[in-house]
Amino acid sequence: MEVEPIANQVLLVVFPPGENRTSLEDILGNSTWQLRFTHTLAETQAALDAGRIAVVLSERRLADGHCWKDVLDHLQDAPNPAPLIVADRLADDALWAEVLNLGGYDVLATPFHAKEVVHAVTAAWRYSVAHRDRAARHRRPPGSPRTETSSGEKTGAAFGAG
């Protein structure tokens, strides 16, 4: 699998103006990541719908009373959803387990530590690229016949079924 370079990839940051946003600008401002900021669910949904976002980093609770789960719900409606990293001052094992079990990618503690942020964002992006590539390889080519297995599961004949 060929991994594209991390250049001009958009990191959508769902944080209100303040210390955490400033910290992320300091950490990633000189990188090849393009940072896009939102702080409400409506702004976040609009940003996700408007363009290709590589990774989303969201605070646990949004300024408008919504939370990371609302962001995740919107992401999961997309054909190739961006991975979601949740950040909170009280990041603990319970939050980490909840995020992973519901389909998020990772959890970061605030205040941010540069190495952790860079590692988590890069790993999430690489995971997303690998997942997208695997999905593309496993898609049934257009026009290929579908057959049923003994269990009634439909499969593409191009993949050895039939």
Secondary structure, 3 states (H helix, E strand, C coil): CCCCCCCCCEEEEECCCCHHHHHHHHHHCCCCCEEEEECCHHHHHHHHHHCCCCEEEEECECCCCCEHHHHHHHHCCCCCCCCEEEEECCCCHHHHHHHHHHCCCEEEECCCCHHHHHHHHHHHHHHHHHHHHHHHHHCCCCCCCEEECCCCCEEEHHHCCC
